[in-house]
Amino acid sequence: MDLQTIKERIASVQSKREYLLSLLEQPNLGTLRIDVNQALEELDELIDEFRRTIPVE
């Protein structure tokens, strides 16, 4: 996998973060809120690790 493909995939994942944030605003989320929070935390860690490994130009 080349660097450009990896960057495109990371950008795609980053765009999905906004959807997870919108889910947290739903009042009827119930116990799924825990899973959404966990997904956001892991997504943020993945993005941070990517940025440390491959600096954005």
C-alpha positions as CSV (number, residue, x, y, z in Angstrom):
1,M,0.0,0.0,0.0
2,D,1.5,3.3,-1.0
3,L,1.6,6.4,1.2
4,Q,-1.1,8.3,-0.8
5,T,-3.6,5.4,-0.4
6,I,-2.9,5.4,3.4
7,K,-3.5,9.2,3.6
8,E,-6.7,8.8,1.7
9,R,-8.0,6.1,4.0
10,I,-7.0,8.1,7.1
11,A,-8.9,11.1,5.6
12,S,-11.9,8.9,5.1
13,V,-11.8,7.7,8.7
14,Q,-11.4,11.3,9.9
15,S,-14.6,12.3,8.1
16,K,-16.6,9.6,9.9
17,R,-15.6,11.1,13.2
18,E,-18.2,13.8,12.7
19,Y,-20.9,11.2,12.4
20,L,-19.8,9.6,15.7
21,L,-20.0,13.0,17.4
22,S,-23.5,13.6,16.0
23,L,-24.5,10.2,17.5
24,L,-23.5,11.4,21.0
25,E,-26.1,14.2,20.6
26,Q,-28.9,11.7,20.3
27,P,-31.0,11.5,23.5
28,N,-32.1,7.9,23.0
29,L,-28.6,6.4,22.6
30,G,-28.7,4.6,25.9
31,T,-25.9,2.3,26.7
32,L,-24.5,2.6,23.1
33,R,-23.1,5.9,24.3
34,I,-20.3,4.0,25.9
35,D,-19.4,2.3,22.7
36,V,-19.6,5.5,20.7
37,N,-17.3,7.2,23.2
38,Q,-14.9,4.3,23.0
39,A,-14.9,4.4,19.2
40,L,-14.1,8.2,19.3
41,E,-11.2,7.6,21.7
42,E,-9.7,4.9,19.6
43,L,-10.2,6.9,16.4
44,D,-8.5,9.9,17.9
45,E,-5.6,7.7,19.0
46,L,-5.3,6.2,15.5
47,I,-5.2,9.6,13.9
48,D,-2.7,10.9,16.4
49,E,-0.4,7.9,15.9
50,F,-0.7,8.4,12.1
51,R,0.3,12.1,12.4
52,R,3.3,11.2,14.6
53,T,4.4,8.5,12.2
54,I,3.8,10.3,9.0
55,P,3.7,14.1,9.4
56,V,1.1,15.9,7.3
57,E,2.7,18.0,4.6
